Amino acid sequence: MKKYIFLLALGLIATPFLSQSEKNVLALTKVQDNYNAKQYDTIHAMLSESFKQKVSPMAIRQLLGTFQKNFGNFTSFTFVESDGGRDSFLGTFENGQQNIGIYVNDANEIAGLLFKPVETNRPPKFERNITKLRLPFDGEWLTFWGGTEKAQNYHVSTKVQQGAFDFLKLGKNNRSYQRSGTRNEDYYAFGQPLYAVCDAKVHEVITGVEDNRPGIMNAAQVLGNSVILKTDNDEYIVYAHLEKGTIAVKVGDTVKKGQYLGNVGNSGNSSEAHLHLHIQDGPNLMTAVGVRCFFEEVVVNGELKKDYSPVRLDRIAMPEK
């Protein structure tokens, strides 16, 4: 799963300028006013036609609604730099700050809009999970990304995801798909059941996101259909990219270890069916820090290991009962 980029940035070129564009400032002021008034459809109407084709009104509503829940109102912004028509600002919100890039075209439409977290340098509140965890699935899976080094795990460069995994399921041909691989149903992971890794409370659920066609990602709805569990130890466990229509829990539910949550899908910023799983040290997806995830017992490449955190290319499975 890619870094959190909340709206697409399109049509931006690179020639430095020293001062901000009046039309960019005016557009961002209108975005600020409509965001604070929760008039998300009005913001969508300000976008260029090519931008609208990438981001639907529903996506904008869901995206900005989640953003407002985490960050609160947009209180002010300060110019940082200009780069070939795109202006960059430091935006201040009630609960934090964001780097904001905006580009308005000659038709006075927003052709590029980027909200990007201001990276925190604070250490995580804890280094790893305290709660004992099982694997989130049955059968054998491949750890496609996992570990603490960038070569093992591209997630490490993003604070909130730095302990994340991407898990795939392989078939007899040692590939993640059969036939042409052009349909989600061709992928061995697609539709596979997912389970709660521990006893927890359901903190957040996102539903209604369409599954992507393989190879085409939805950067506007990064997590896709997703479930976030909260443990008694304040660990927030994120399951992302679930199949549309399969999530079987709702916010506030108490789940037991091994309870069914939904199916693996290909929704959000995902190019093929897989499970993205990570643990973060707080509820806010935009300000939390990721921590390492260890499973209580796991069979790794045929060998039973205890208290183990999978790394890239590990084949992992639940121990036999």
Phi and psi in degrees as a GROMACS rama.xvg file:
@    title "Ramachandran Plot"
@    xaxis  label "Phi"
@    yaxis  label "Psi"
@TYPE xy
-79.6001  174.415  LYS-2
-62.6163  158.293  LYS-3
-73.5779  102.643  TYR-4
-117.025  115.013  ILE-5
-85.2095  -27.1749  PHE-6
-135.796  152.202  LEU-7
-68.7279  146.299  LEU-8
-109.152  115.893  ALA-9
-123.754  149.39  LEU-10
63.2138  34.551  GLY-11
-100.104  136.239  LEU-12
-114.85  178.445  ILE-13
-133.088  82.2585  ALA-14
-134.844  119.571  THR-15
-69.9892  141.502  PRO-16
-129.411  166.48  PHE-17
-101.456  -17.2374  LEU-18
-136.549  157.759  SER-19
-76.0202  155.221  GLN-20
-82.5018  136.885  SER-21
-61.3594  -38.4499  GLU-22
-70.1587  -31.1595  LYS-23
-69.0545  -41.6566  ASN-24
-63.1914  -44.1144  VAL-25
-62.2344  -43.7124  LEU-26
-64.2355  -42.7594  ALA-27
-66.8306  -34.3524  LEU-28
-62.2278  -41.0162  THR-29
-67.3894  -39.6229  LYS-30
-59.9032  -45.3326  VAL-31
-58.2162  -48.8872  GLN-32
-63.0457  -44.2516  ASP-33
-73.9856  -32.5488  ASN-34
-62.5114  -48.13  TYR-35
-64.9761  -29.7653  ASN-36
-86.9356  0.471649  ALA-37
60.2304  32.1718  LYS-38
-94.5416  68.4437  GLN-39
-69.272  -32.3002  TYR-40
-66.008  -32.0191  ASP-41
-65.6582  -38.7891  THR-42
-63.1289  -42.5988  ILE-43
-60.0954  -38.3293  HIS-44
-66.6242  -19.5469  ALA-45
-80.9326  -10.7062  MET-46
-79.9729  154.792  LEU-47
-68.5436  162.29  SER-48
-61.7124  -40.413  GLU-49
-66.0965  -35.0478  SER-50
-67.8063  -42.1401  PHE-51
-61.7225  -32.0691  LYS-52
-67.8193  -25.9923  GLN-53
-85.839  -30.5644  LYS-54
-131.01  114.542  VAL-55
-78.314  162.94  SER-56
-57.0052  -39.051  PRO-57
-63.3558  -41.0193  MET-58
-63.0816  -42.2529  ALA-59
-62.1601  -44.1979  ILE-60
-62.3157  -45.6332  ARG-61
-67.4075  -42.8563  GLN-62
-64.0651  -51.9616  LEU-63
-73.166  -29.9546  LEU-64
-63.4311  -43.5133  GLY-65
-65.3951  -41.4598  THR-66
-61.151  -44.099  PHE-67
-67.3171  -35.4998  GLN-68
-60.5556  -37.9967  LYS-69
-83.7721  -39.8465  ASN-70
-107.255  -16.4684  PHE-71
76.8264  -161.662  GLY-72
-70.171  155.018  ASN-73
-91.3259  105.718  PHE-74
-91.0961  -34.6163  THR-75
-166.317  167.109  SER-76
-145.918  150.634  PHE-77
-128.618  131.294  THR-78
-63.2205  137.827  PHE-79
-113.152  -57.0733  VAL-80
-163.104  164.807  GLU-81
-119.077  143.958  SER-82
-144.223  89.5851  ASP-83
60.762  41.6097  GLY-84
101.318  -22.8195  GLY-85
-92.1866  133.084  ARG-86
-106.723  141.798  ASP-87
-109.848  137.816  SER-88
-132.704  154.747  PHE-89
-97.497  111.654  LEU-90
-93.0501  134.076  GLY-91
-107.475  127.382  THR-92
-116.534  169.19  PHE-93
-57.7292  -34.3916  GLU-94
-117.258  24.0725  ASN-95
152.314  -170.689  GLY-96
-127.865  156.957  GLN-97
-138.472  145.44  GLN-98
-81.9417  128.887  ASN-99
-122.384  129.07  ILE-100
-115.637  139.005  GLY-101
-142.883  141.788  ILE-102
-137.586  123.159  TYR-103
-109.056  128.786  VAL-104
-81.8905  -176.118  ASN-105
-67.1945  -18.4714  ASP-106
-90.8393  11.8348  ALA-107
60.0627  34.0327  ASN-108
-108.518  148.299  GLU-109
-78.1564  111.187  ILE-110
-98.4317  -12.6159  ALA-111
-152.147  133.003  GLY-112
-148.464  121.981  LEU-113
-128.986  126.112  LEU-114
-112.636  120.752  PHE-115
-132.393  131.696  LYS-116
-59.5348  144.765  PRO-117
-79.4398  113.97  VAL-118
-63.9264  133.472  GLU-119
-91.0734  145.274  THR-120
-100.878  3.66278  ASN-121
-69.0425  147.318  ARG-122
-73.3802  160.537  PRO-123
-65.6373  154.851  PRO-124
-66.9312  -24.9239  LYS-125
-150.49  154.737  PHE-126
-83.9726  -27.707  GLU-127
-155.667  170.73  ARG-128
-68.163  143.374  ASN-129
-95.0696  -40.3686  ILE-130
-64.0294  136.928  THR-131
-75.0575  132.156  LYS-132
-121.581  144.427  LEU-133
-97.6341  169.342  ARG-134
-66.6817  153.217  LEU-135
-83.6327  6.55023  PRO-136
-150.906  169.867  PHE-137
-105.485  167.491  ASP-138
78.7675  -178.428  GLY-139
-93.3411  135.457  GLU-140
-130.774  158.403  TRP-141
-101.966  130.774  LEU-142
-81.3668  100.633  THR-143
-77.4107  -39.6823  PHE-144
-130.141  132.165  TRP-145
178.806  144.636  GLY-146
126.951  -178.346  GLY-147
-105.664  -7.18029  THR-148
-104.196  147.383  GLU-149
-60.7391  -33.4973  LYS-150
-64.524  -27.9808  ALA-151
-89.046  -26.8076  GLN-152
-157.057  100.624  ASN-153
-65.5484  -15.4882  TYR-154
-63.7661  -21.5651  HIS-155
-62.7506  -19.0106  VAL-156
-80.8485  -5.69924  SER-157
-114.328  119.331  THR-158
-50.4681  -49.4925  LYS-159
-71.9119  -21.4578  VAL-160
-109.646  10.4961  GLN-161
-63.9958  -16.7935  GLN-162
-108.035  19.5327  GLY-163
-76.6468  160.367  ALA-164
-123.729  150.263  PHE-165
-118.68  124.931  ASP-166
-114.037  132.363  PHE-167
-117.009  161.369  LEU-168
-115.814  131.006  LYS-169
-103.508  152.327  LEU-170
-102.989  -169.43  GLY-171
-62.5707  -28.1673  LYS-172
-82.5036  7.13959  ASN-173
64.0493  22.5909  ASN-174
-116.77  166.246  ARG-175
-85.1664  -2.86224  SER-176
-144.878  164.821  TYR-177
-121.84  176.948  GLN-178
51.3259  -135.154  ARG-179
-85.3735  -18.8655  SER-180
74.623  15.7529  GLY-181
-92.5236  -10.2821  THR-182
-117.219  148.802  ARG-183
-58.4335  -34.6014  ASN-184
-67.1059  -14.1574  GLU-185
-73.8512  -16.5615  ASP-186
-92.0793  131.63  TYR-187
-63.4834  -28.1529  TYR-188
-77.1211  -27.7171  ALA-189
-62.9121  127.364  PHE-190
85.358  -1.48691  GLY-191
-71.7426  141.057  GLN-192
-73.2634  146.665  PRO-193
-119.521  148.304  LEU-194
-129.285  155.973  TYR-195
-64.6374  131.24  ALA-196
-77.094  -12.6944  VAL-197
-166.042  172.679  CYS-198
-66.2399  135.204  ASP-199
-166.446  175.291  ALA-200
-110.885  143.323  LYS-201
-78.159  114.293  VAL-202
-87.334  -40.8139  HIS-203
-152.355  146.487  GLU-204
-136.618  135.275  VAL-205
-118.771  127.58  ILE-206
-132.248  172.766  THR-207
85.5391  6.63089  GLY-208
-89.5368  129.732  VAL-209
-65.7688  143.999  GLU-210
-72.6839  138.363  ASP-211
-74.245  155.968  ASN-212
-73.4502  135.848  ARG-213
-50.4734  133.318  PRO-214
93.3166  -11.3704  GLY-215
-116.845  120.758  ILE-216
-103.935  154.852  MET-217
-109.372  87.6705  ASN-218
-72.4767  -15.4483  ALA-219
-78.8568  -22.0791  ALA-220
-127.4  75.9458  GLN-221
-55.7239  -50.1073  VAL-222
-75.2509  -21.0655  LEU-223
64.068  -153.33  GLY-224
-67.7822  128.824  ASN-225
-152.66  160.907  SER-226
-133.498  134.651  VAL-227
-118.957  122.777  ILE-228
-101.064  145.177  LEU-229
-118.612  126.029  LYS-230
-92.2739  171.168  THR-231
-65.9288  -16.7456  ASP-232
-96.609  16.1938  ASN-233
60.5585  34.9621  ASP-234
-94.2957  130.891  GLU-235
-107.687  115.758  TYR-236
-107.463  118.547  ILE-237
-104.246  123.129  VAL-238
-107.738  123.396  TYR-239
-123.918  158.266  ALA-240
75.2132  31.0379  HIS-241
-71.2456  162.039  LEU-242
-72.6383  134.113  GLU-243
-57.0009  135.09  LYS-244
82.8641  4.53205  GLY-245
-109.235  -10.6923  THR-246
-65.882  126.322  ILE-247
-108.25  10.7315  ALA-248
-128.779  164.911  VAL-249
-134.628  164.327  LYS-250
-57.1552  133.581  VAL-251
96.6827  -16.1673  GLY-252
-65.3136  147.06  ASP-253
-99.6649  126.845  THR-254
-115.806  151.716  VAL-255
-101.309  152.784  LYS-256
-53.6305  126.865  LYS-257
90.209  -1.326  GLY-258
-73.6198  140.856  GLN-259
-66.4306  133.883  TYR-260
-111.789  -36.2452  LEU-261
164.279  -172.199  GLY-262
-109.849  153.877  ASN-263
-62.1879  136.597  VAL-264
-135.514  -159.524  GLY-265
-139.354  46.6905  ASN-266
-100.818  157.343  SER-267
80.5499  -150.782  GLY-268
-83.1409  69.4747  ASN-269
-138.277  135.625  SER-270
-97.3753  -19.3385  SER-271
-154.488  163.952  GLU-272
-59.9849  124.115  ALA-273
-166.323  168.711  HIS-274
-106.893  124.984  LEU-275
-98.349  128.355  HIS-276
-134.726  130.959  LEU-277
-150.144  163.209  HIS-278
-115.852  136.457  ILE-279
-126.981  161.403  GLN-280
-92.7903  11.7591  ASP-281
-164.089  172.221  GLY-282
-78.2167  -21.5462  PRO-283
-85.0542  112.012  ASN-284
-62.4469  -16.077  LEU-285
-102.528  -11.5306  MET-286
-129.396  -9.9007  THR-287
-72.3585  165.513  ALA-288
-116.74  136.72  VAL-289
-75.9888  150.563  GLY-290
-127.985  164.901  VAL-291
-73.9724  149.607  ARG-292
-120.145  120.089  CYS-293
-115.718  139.702  PHE-294
-103.026  143.733  PHE-295
-61.053  -48.7885  GLU-296
-142.149  133.304  GLU-297
-151.94  139.064  VAL-298
-87.1273  118.792  VAL-299
-115.041  113.254  VAL-300
51.2889  38.8002  ASN-301
89.3999  -3.40341  GLY-302
-115.457  131.57  GLU-303
-72.3771  127.71  LEU-304
-126.924  148.08  LYS-305
-112.353  144.52  LYS-306
49.6994  63.8266  ASP-307
-122.388  139.437  TYR-308
-110.638  111.588  SER-309
-61.0414  151.178  PRO-310
-123.085  166.951  VAL-311
-49.2287  132.666  ARG-312
76.6723  3.3924  LEU-313
-64.8055  134.189  ASP-314
-95.7311  120.767  ARG-315
-124.688  153.434  ILE-316
-157.009  159.84  ALA-317
-70.8586  144.257  MET-318
-62.0792  149.368  PRO-319
-68.2369  141.727  GLU-320
